[in-house]
Amino acid sequence: MGDVISFPDRQRGLPDDDSSVDQIREWAKQLISTEAGGPDSVMSLVQGLLGAGPFGGFDSRGLGRRPRPKLLRKRSKRVTYVVRLDLDGAKPPIWRRLRLASDLTLDEVHEIVQVAMGWTGTHLHDFKMGPDLKDFQMMPFLTAYDIDVEGETQGIPEANVRLDQVLAEPGHRLFYEYDFGDGWDHTLKLEKVEPWAKDAPDAACVAGRRACPPEDIGGIHGYEQFLDALARRGDPDLTEWQVQLLDAMPDDFDPAFFDADDVNEALAQPDLGLDEWRPEVTTLLLNAMGTSPQLSALVEAALAETPPLLTPEQLERATERYRRLLAAVGDGLPLEDPYFPAKDVAEALVADLQLGDDPTHCVSADNPVYVAGAVLDTAKDLGLLRKVKRQYLVTTAGRKLQSDPDGLFAHIVGRLPSGSEFETDAGLICLLFAATGRDWDDVRPEAGEMLAMIGWDAADMELALARGSVRTNHLLKDLVGSDRDPEFRSLIARALLVRPR
């Protein structure tokens, strides 16, 4: 195998100075040779390489000992931080240079990173403290999702941490990850500290290079395959995956394009006052970039009042159908084929849930099999039911929440919006219209125009309109019930638009 191993000079989490790289190479040689001298010595070397405690941050008893961030001292006066934001691993580099107020909180920095890079805010994220090397064992700062949805209590909320508590001197770094599936890692490096200029914006982009990659493409590796396919469009030797990537992307996507003015226009958007509402609504407006005054007017009308607080009676009423469904499924509901229950089972379910009184619940409303199938599928999307072979079973969450209307409604809010990105947009627009008292079936043409302004092409719009109706509209009808009370329907739609707790 040989004595020498080649290490890249810039590995994630590893120092980039020559002496450190030499040390890493020496460790590698020892691990490969017999010089390590047994398991204890090997573990010691691995710990040195990773900068971790015993067993990667766990002690010998298996108890977690992840290091907590050690915050820096706040500055006494606001200053300007000139920061370079890099998308790690991108070749050619994808970066932005930003001027940021030093007292911004990390949740605000998150929003700025999203706009500056061009992400959509539809995935989770976290920040990890530097200020030097990236320590993979370091506890990330807690996001609102971690606290409100996951119930995390161990850690420091990012909303309580200022930028000057994680970056102080030029060369300090802060690490940001977006979309834990694709794993888009970013590094924010402080380049300069300058006096604060009166009337300067809290955030501004002064330079950058190259477009943000499309989302849900498989991270840096998937993006590299996409760029290769883009350069060889029409080549018969393209893989099936590359052909699918090209078909899913806009024809006018230019990986070399970047305009700082576009970023600053988005950053200059006034505070929308949407902190208490789903963050996806803000993203929807930012994606429209002022091109759809109809969408802005819809959001303003739908969210004009303070977020509703449902009474216990309203929560019981809203969740009654799903609680009865969970009771009806019980220890299992058999399916006649992989998708639908038998006719007699479906008829009993439709009668028990009073689905027959809602003729618009399903496109095949005269067929109880399809009506029952629609509500079962919606409950599966919400994580209340699961399909095992040819039967539906109640999930652990479903059993826990069956007699808890408040918890069940909070669970439903936390599972939204569901589906792909265009389904999410259509679902949000559906809820916004419902919040203003308008029915989705009556506003599809207007919704289509809004989706076009956001940037969806005709094929995606058709899928969005259809699936948005299937998912979000059916869910709303299940929660409202068959009495078609417009005021209650509007109330529930607005409650579904509240930021998850």
C-alpha positions as CSV (number, residue, x, y, z in Angstrom):
1,M,0.0,0.0,0.0
2,G,3.0,2.3,0.4
3,D,4.1,4.8,3.0
4,V,2.8,8.0,1.6
5,I,-0.8,9.2,1.5
6,S,-1.9,12.3,-0.3
7,F,-4.2,14.6,1.7
8,P,-5.9,17.6,0.1
9,D,-4.7,20.8,1.7
10,R,-8.2,21.9,2.6
11,Q,-10.2,19.2,4.2
12,R,-13.5,20.0,6.1
13,G,-12.6,20.7,9.7
14,L,-8.8,20.4,9.2
15,P,-6.3,23.2,9.4
16,D,-4.8,24.4,6.1
17,D,-1.3,25.4,7.2
18,D,1.6,23.3,6.0
19,S,2.8,22.2,9.4
20,S,-0.7,20.8,10.3
21,V,-0.9,19.0,6.9
22,D,2.5,17.4,7.6
23,Q,1.2,16.3,11.0
24,I,-1.8,14.7,9.5
25,R,0.3,12.9,6.9
26,E,2.5,11.6,9.8
27,W,-0.6,10.3,11.7
28,A,-1.8,8.6,8.5
29,K,1.6,6.8,8.1
30,Q,1.5,5.6,11.7
31,L,-2.1,4.3,11.3
32,I,-1.2,2.3,8.2
33,S,2.0,0.9,9.7
34,T,2.4,-1.3,12.7
35,E,4.0,1.5,14.6
36,A,0.7,2.5,16.2
37,G,1.1,-0.2,18.8
38,G,-2.4,-1.5,19.5
39,P,-6.0,-0.3,19.9
40,D,-5.4,2.3,22.5
41,S,-2.7,4.0,20.5
42,V,-4.8,3.8,17.4
43,M,-7.7,5.5,19.2
44,S,-5.4,8.1,20.5
45,L,-4.2,8.9,17.0
46,V,-7.7,9.1,15.7
47,Q,-8.7,11.4,18.5
48,G,-5.8,13.7,17.6
49,L,-6.8,13.7,13.9
50,L,-10.5,14.5,14.7
51,G,-9.9,16.8,17.6
52,A,-12.5,14.7,19.5
53,G,-12.8,13.2,22.9
54,P,-12.8,9.4,23.5
55,F,-14.9,7.5,21.0
56,G,-15.7,10.6,18.9
57,G,-17.0,12.8,21.7
58,F,-18.4,10.1,24.0
59,D,-16.7,8.7,27.1
60,S,-16.2,5.1,27.9
61,R,-19.7,4.8,29.4
62,G,-21.3,6.0,26.2
63,L,-22.4,9.3,27.8
64,G,-22.4,12.3,25.4
65,R,-19.8,14.9,26.1
66,R,-20.1,17.1,23.0
67,P,-18.4,20.5,23.5
68,R,-20.6,23.5,23.9
69,P,-19.8,26.7,22.0
70,K,-17.7,29.2,23.9
71,L,-19.1,32.6,23.0
72,L,-16.8,35.6,22.5
73,R,-17.3,38.8,24.3
74,K,-19.8,41.2,22.7
75,R,-18.5,44.4,21.2
76,S,-19.4,47.6,23.1
77,K,-20.2,49.4,19.8
78,R,-21.7,48.2,16.5
79,V,-19.1,47.8,13.7
80,T,-19.2,46.5,10.2
81,Y,-18.0,43.0,9.5
82,V,-16.8,42.3,5.9
83,V,-17.4,38.6,5.5
84,R,-16.7,36.2,2.7
85,L,-19.3,33.4,2.4
86,D,-18.2,30.3,0.5
87,L,-20.1,27.2,-0.5
88,D,-17.6,24.5,0.6
89,G,-16.3,22.2,-2.1
90,A,-17.7,24.2,-5.1
91,K,-15.4,24.2,-8.1
92,P,-15.2,26.8,-9.6
93,P,-15.8,28.6,-6.3
94,I,-19.3,30.0,-5.4
95,W,-19.0,32.8,-3.0
96,R,-20.4,36.1,-1.8
97,R,-18.8,39.1,0.0
98,L,-21.1,40.7,2.5
99,R,-21.0,43.7,4.8
100,L,-22.9,42.8,8.0
101,A,-23.8,44.6,11.2
102,S,-21.8,43.0,14.0
103,D,-24.8,42.8,16.3
104,L,-27.0,40.8,14.0
105,T,-28.3,37.6,15.6
106,L,-27.6,34.2,14.0
107,D,-31.2,33.7,13.1
108,E,-31.0,37.0,11.1
109,V,-27.7,35.9,9.6
110,H,-29.4,32.7,8.4
111,E,-32.0,34.7,6.5
112,I,-29.2,36.8,5.0
113,V,-27.3,33.8,3.9
114,Q,-30.4,32.3,2.3
115,V,-31.0,35.5,0.3
116,A,-27.3,36.1,-0.6
117,M,-26.7,32.6,-1.8
118,G,-30.1,32.1,-3.5
119,W,-31.5,29.2,-1.4
120,T,-35.3,28.9,-0.8
121,G,-35.4,28.3,3.0
122,T,-37.3,25.1,2.6
123,H,-34.9,22.9,4.4
124,L,-33.3,22.8,7.9
125,H,-30.0,24.5,8.8
126,D,-27.6,24.9,11.7
127,F,-24.6,27.1,12.7
128,K,-21.4,25.7,14.3
129,M,-19.0,27.8,16.2
130,G,-15.4,28.3,15.0
131,P,-13.8,30.6,15.3
132,D,-10.9,28.6,13.9
133,L,-11.3,25.0,12.7
134,K,-14.5,23.2,12.3
135,D,-15.1,20.7,15.1
136,F,-17.6,18.1,14.0
137,Q,-18.4,17.2,17.6
138,M,-19.3,20.8,18.5
139,M,-22.9,21.3,19.5
140,P,-24.7,23.4,16.9
141,F,-26.7,26.4,17.9
142,L,-30.4,25.6,18.3
143,T,-32.8,26.8,15.6
144,A,-36.5,27.6,16.2
145,Y,-37.3,24.2,14.7
146,D,-35.0,22.4,17.1
147,I,-36.7,24.1,20.1
148,D,-40.3,24.3,18.9
149,V,-40.7,21.1,17.0
150,E,-38.0,18.7,18.3
151,G,-38.2,20.0,21.9
152,E,-34.4,20.4,22.2
153,T,-33.3,22.1,25.4
154,Q,-29.6,21.3,25.5
155,G,-27.8,24.0,23.7
156,I,-27.7,27.8,22.9
157,P,-30.5,29.2,20.7
158,E,-29.2,30.9,17.6
159,A,-31.7,33.7,18.2
160,N,-29.8,34.6,21.4
161,V,-26.3,34.7,19.8
162,R,-24.9,37.8,18.1
163,L,-22.5,37.7,15.2
164,D,-19.8,39.4,17.2
165,Q,-20.0,36.5,19.7
166,V,-18.8,34.0,17.1
167,L,-16.5,36.2,15.0
168,A,-14.1,38.8,16.4
169,E,-10.9,39.0,14.5
170,P,-10.1,38.8,10.8
171,G,-9.5,35.1,9.9
172,H,-12.2,33.9,12.3
173,R,-14.7,31.4,10.8
174,L,-18.3,30.4,11.3
175,F,-19.8,27.3,9.8
176,Y,-23.3,27.0,8.3
177,E,-25.0,23.9,6.9
178,Y,-28.2,24.0,4.9
179,D,-30.3,20.9,4.0
180,F,-29.0,18.0,6.0
181,G,-29.9,15.6,3.1
182,D,-27.9,17.4,0.4
183,G,-25.4,18.8,3.0
184,W,-24.7,22.2,1.6
185,D,-21.8,23.3,3.9
186,H,-20.8,27.0,4.0
187,T,-17.9,28.9,5.6
188,L,-18.3,32.5,6.7
189,K,-14.8,34.0,7.1
190,L,-14.3,37.5,8.7
191,E,-12.1,39.5,6.4
192,K,-12.2,43.0,7.9
193,V,-13.6,45.0,10.8
194,E,-14.6,48.5,9.9
195,P,-16.3,51.4,11.7
196,W,-20.1,51.4,11.4
197,A,-21.3,53.9,8.8
198,K,-24.4,55.8,9.8
199,D,-27.6,54.8,7.8
200,A,-25.8,51.8,6.3
201,P,-28.1,48.7,5.8
202,D,-27.7,45.9,8.3
203,A,-26.7,43.6,5.4
204,A,-25.4,44.3,1.9
205,C,-23.7,42.2,-0.8
206,V,-20.7,43.9,-2.4
207,A,-19.4,41.0,-4.6
208,G,-19.8,37.4,-5.5
209,R,-19.3,34.8,-8.1
210,R,-21.5,32.2,-9.8
211,A,-25.1,31.1,-9.3
212,C,-26.5,29.2,-6.4
213,P,-26.9,25.5,-7.3
214,P,-30.5,24.2,-7.7
215,E,-31.9,22.6,-4.6
216,D,-32.6,18.9,-4.0
217,I,-29.9,18.0,-6.6
218,G,-27.8,15.8,-4.3
219,G,-25.3,18.3,-2.8
220,I,-22.0,19.2,-4.3
221,H,-21.5,15.8,-6.0
222,G,-24.9,16.0,-7.6
223,Y,-24.2,19.5,-8.8
224,E,-21.0,18.5,-10.4
225,Q,-22.9,15.8,-12.3
226,F,-25.4,18.4,-13.3
227,L,-22.7,20.8,-14.6
228,D,-21.1,18.0,-16.6
229,A,-24.5,17.2,-18.1
230,L,-25.2,20.8,-18.8
231,A,-21.9,21.1,-20.7
232,R,-22.7,18.0,-22.7
233,R,-26.4,18.5,-23.2
234,G,-27.6,16.2,-26.0
235,D,-24.7,13.8,-25.5
236,P,-26.1,10.2,-25.8
237,D,-23.5,9.0,-23.2
238,L,-25.2,11.0,-20.4
239,T,-26.3,8.8,-17.5
240,E,-30.1,8.5,-16.9
241,W,-29.6,10.5,-13.7
242,Q,-28.0,13.3,-15.6
243,V,-30.8,13.3,-18.2
244,Q,-33.3,13.5,-15.3
245,L,-31.4,16.4,-13.8
246,L,-31.5,18.4,-17.0
247,D,-35.2,17.7,-17.6
248,A,-36.0,19.0,-14.1
249,M,-34.0,22.3,-14.4
250,P,-35.0,25.5,-16.1
251,D,-33.6,25.8,-19.7
252,D,-32.2,29.2,-18.9
253,F,-30.2,28.2,-15.9
254,D,-26.7,29.8,-16.1
255,P,-24.2,28.5,-13.5
256,A,-21.9,31.5,-14.1
257,F,-24.5,34.2,-13.5
258,F,-24.5,36.3,-10.4
259,D,-25.7,39.9,-9.8
260,A,-25.1,41.6,-6.4
261,D,-27.8,44.1,-7.2
262,D,-30.4,41.3,-7.2
263,V,-29.2,40.2,-3.8
264,N,-29.3,43.8,-2.4
265,E,-32.8,44.3,-3.8
266,A,-34.0,41.3,-1.9
267,L,-32.1,42.2,1.2
268,A,-33.7,45.7,1.0
269,Q,-37.3,44.3,1.2
270,P,-39.0,45.8,4.2
271,D,-39.7,43.8,7.3
272,L,-42.8,41.9,6.4
273,G,-43.9,41.4,10.0
274,L,-44.3,37.7,9.4
275,D,-42.2,36.5,12.4
276,E,-45.2,34.6,13.9
277,W,-46.2,33.0,10.6
278,R,-44.6,30.1,8.7
279,P,-41.2,31.1,7.3
280,E,-42.1,29.5,4.0
281,V,-44.5,32.5,3.4
282,T,-41.6,34.9,3.6
283,T,-39.7,32.7,1.2
284,L,-42.6,32.7,-1.2
285,L,-42.7,36.5,-1.3
286,L,-38.9,36.7,-1.7
287,N,-39.0,34.3,-4.6
288,A,-41.6,36.5,-6.3
289,M,-39.2,39.4,-5.9
290,G,-41.9,42.0,-6.3
291,T,-43.2,40.6,-9.6
292,S,-46.5,39.5,-8.2
293,P,-48.4,42.3,-6.4
294,Q,-51.4,39.9,-6.3
295,L,-49.4,37.5,-4.1
296,S,-48.3,40.4,-1.8
297,A,-51.9,41.5,-1.5
298,L,-53.1,38.0,-0.8
299,V,-50.5,37.6,2.0
300,E,-51.4,40.9,3.5
301,A,-55.1,40.1,3.5
302,A,-54.7,36.5,4.8
303,L,-52.3,37.5,7.6
304,A,-53.6,40.9,8.5
305,E,-54.8,39.9,12.0
306,T,-52.7,38.4,14.8
307,P,-52.2,34.6,14.6
308,P,-55.3,32.8,16.0
309,L,-55.2,30.8,19.2
310,L,-57.7,28.0,18.9
311,T,-59.9,27.2,21.9
312,P,-60.1,23.6,23.2
313,E,-63.6,23.3,21.6
314,Q,-62.2,24.4,18.2
315,L,-59.3,22.0,18.5
316,E,-61.6,19.2,19.2
317,R,-63.8,20.1,16.3
318,A,-60.8,20.5,13.9
319,T,-59.2,17.2,14.8
320,E,-62.4,15.1,15.2
321,R,-62.2,13.4,11.8
322,Y,-58.6,12.3,12.2
323,R,-59.2,11.1,15.8
324,R,-62.1,9.1,14.6
325,L,-60.1,7.8,11.7
326,L,-57.3,6.6,14.1
327,A,-59.9,4.9,16.2
328,A,-61.5,3.2,13.2
329,V,-58.1,1.9,11.9
330,G,-57.4,0.5,15.4
331,D,-55.2,-2.5,15.2
332,G,-55.2,-2.4,11.4
333,L,-57.3,-1.6,8.3
334,P,-57.0,-4.1,5.5
335,L,-56.5,-3.1,1.9
336,E,-58.0,-5.1,-1.1
337,D,-55.1,-4.0,-3.3
338,P,-51.9,-2.1,-2.5
339,Y,-53.7,1.3,-2.4
340,F,-57.4,1.0,-1.5
341,P,-59.6,-0.8,1.0
342,A,-62.4,-3.1,0.0
343,K,-65.7,-1.5,-0.9
344,D,-67.5,-2.6,2.3
345,V,-64.7,-1.4,4.5
346,A,-64.6,1.9,2.6
347,E,-68.3,2.4,2.8
348,A,-68.2,1.9,6.6
349,L,-65.3,4.4,6.9
350,V,-67.0,7.0,4.8
351,A,-70.1,6.7,6.9
352,D,-68.2,6.8,10.2
353,L,-66.2,9.9,9.2
354,Q,-69.2,11.6,7.4
355,L,-67.1,11.9,4.2
356,G,-70.1,11.3,2.0
357,D,-71.5,14.7,3.0
358,D,-68.5,16.4,1.4
359,P,-68.9,15.8,-2.4
360,T,-65.8,17.9,-3.2
361,H,-63.5,15.8,-1.0
362,C,-62.4,13.7,-3.9
363,V,-62.5,13.8,-7.7
364,S,-64.3,10.5,-7.6
365,A,-66.7,11.5,-4.8
366,D,-69.3,9.0,-5.9
367,N,-67.0,6.1,-5.2
368,P,-66.5,5.4,-1.5
369,V,-63.3,3.4,-2.2
370,Y,-61.5,6.5,-3.6
371,V,-63.0,8.8,-1.0
372,A,-61.7,6.6,1.8
373,G,-58.4,6.2,0.0
374,A,-58.0,10.0,-0.1
375,V,-58.4,10.5,3.7
376,L,-56.2,7.5,4.5
377,D,-53.4,8.8,2.2
378,T,-53.6,12.2,3.7
379,A,-53.3,10.7,7.2
380,K,-50.3,8.8,6.0
381,D,-48.7,12.0,4.7
382,L,-49.1,13.5,8.2
383,G,-47.3,10.6,9.8
384,L,-50.5,9.4,11.6
385,L,-50.8,6.1,9.6
386,R,-48.3,3.9,7.9
387,K,-48.9,1.3,5.2
388,V,-47.5,-2.2,5.9
389,K,-48.0,-4.7,3.1
390,R,-51.8,-4.7,2.6
391,Q,-53.0,-2.8,5.6
392,Y,-52.9,0.6,7.3
393,L,-51.5,0.8,10.8
394,V,-51.6,3.6,13.3
395,T,-48.1,5.1,13.9
396,T,-46.6,5.6,17.3
397,A,-47.3,9.3,17.0
398,G,-50.9,8.6,16.0
399,R,-51.5,6.5,19.0
400,K,-50.0,9.1,21.3
401,L,-52.0,11.9,19.8
402,Q,-55.3,10.1,19.3
403,S,-56.8,11.6,22.5
404,D,-54.9,14.8,22.5
405,P,-56.6,17.4,20.1
406,D,-54.1,20.2,20.9
407,G,-51.1,17.9,20.4
408,L,-52.6,16.4,17.2
409,F,-53.2,19.8,15.7
410,A,-49.7,21.0,16.6
411,H,-48.4,17.8,15.0
412,I,-50.3,18.5,11.8
413,V,-49.0,22.1,11.6
414,G,-45.4,20.8,12.1
415,R,-45.8,18.3,9.2
416,L,-46.7,21.1,6.7
417,P,-46.1,22.0,4.0
418,S,-45.7,18.5,2.5
419,G,-44.6,17.4,-0.9
420,S,-42.0,18.7,-3.4
421,E,-41.0,22.4,-3.7
422,F,-43.8,23.3,-6.2
423,E,-46.4,21.4,-4.2
424,T,-45.3,23.4,-1.1
425,D,-45.7,26.7,-2.9
426,A,-49.2,25.6,-4.2
427,G,-50.2,24.4,-0.8
428,L,-49.2,27.7,0.9
429,I,-51.1,29.7,-1.8
430,C,-54.1,27.3,-1.2
431,L,-54.0,28.1,2.5
432,L,-53.6,31.8,1.9
433,F,-56.7,31.9,-0.3
434,A,-58.6,29.8,2.2
435,A,-57.6,32.2,5.0
436,T,-59.3,35.0,3.0
437,G,-62.5,32.9,2.6
438,R,-62.0,31.8,-1.0
439,D,-62.2,28.2,-2.1
440,W,-59.2,26.6,-3.9
441,D,-61.4,25.2,-6.7
442,D,-62.5,28.8,-7.6
443,V,-59.0,30.3,-7.5
444,R,-56.8,27.9,-9.5
445,P,-56.3,30.3,-12.4
446,E,-55.2,33.0,-10.1
447,A,-53.0,30.6,-8.2
448,G,-51.4,29.5,-11.6
449,E,-50.5,33.1,-12.4
450,M,-48.8,33.5,-9.0
451,L,-46.9,30.2,-9.5
452,A,-45.7,31.5,-12.9
453,M,-44.5,34.7,-11.3
454,I,-42.5,32.7,-8.8
455,G,-40.8,30.9,-11.7
456,W,-42.5,27.5,-12.2
457,D,-42.9,26.4,-15.7
458,A,-46.1,25.1,-17.2
459,A,-45.5,21.4,-16.5
460,D,-44.6,22.1,-12.9
461,M,-47.5,24.4,-12.4
462,E,-50.0,21.7,-13.5
463,L,-48.4,19.3,-11.0
464,A,-48.4,22.0,-8.3
465,L,-52.1,22.9,-8.9
466,A,-53.2,19.2,-9.0
467,R,-51.1,17.9,-6.1
468,G,-51.5,21.1,-4.1
469,S,-55.3,20.4,-4.2
470,V,-54.8,16.7,-3.4
471,R,-52.6,17.4,-0.4
472,T,-53.4,20.7,1.3
473,N,-57.0,21.2,0.1
474,H,-58.0,17.7,1.2
475,L,-56.3,18.2,4.6
476,L,-58.1,21.5,5.1
477,K,-61.5,19.8,4.2
478,D,-60.7,17.0,6.6
479,L,-60.0,19.5,9.4
480,V,-63.0,21.7,8.7
481,G,-65.4,18.8,8.2
482,S,-68.5,18.6,6.1
483,D,-70.5,21.6,7.4
484,R,-68.7,24.0,5.0
485,D,-68.6,26.8,7.6
486,P,-66.6,29.5,5.8
487,E,-65.6,31.3,9.0
488,F,-64.3,28.1,10.6
489,R,-62.5,27.2,7.4
490,S,-60.8,30.6,7.3
491,L,-59.8,30.2,10.9
492,I,-58.3,26.8,10.5
493,A,-56.4,27.9,7.3
494,R,-54.9,30.8,9.3
495,A,-54.0,28.4,12.2
496,L,-52.2,26.2,9.7
497,L,-50.1,29.1,8.6
498,V,-48.8,29.9,12.1
499,R,-45.1,29.2,12.7
500,P,-44.8,25.6,14.1
501,R,-44.3,25.6,17.9
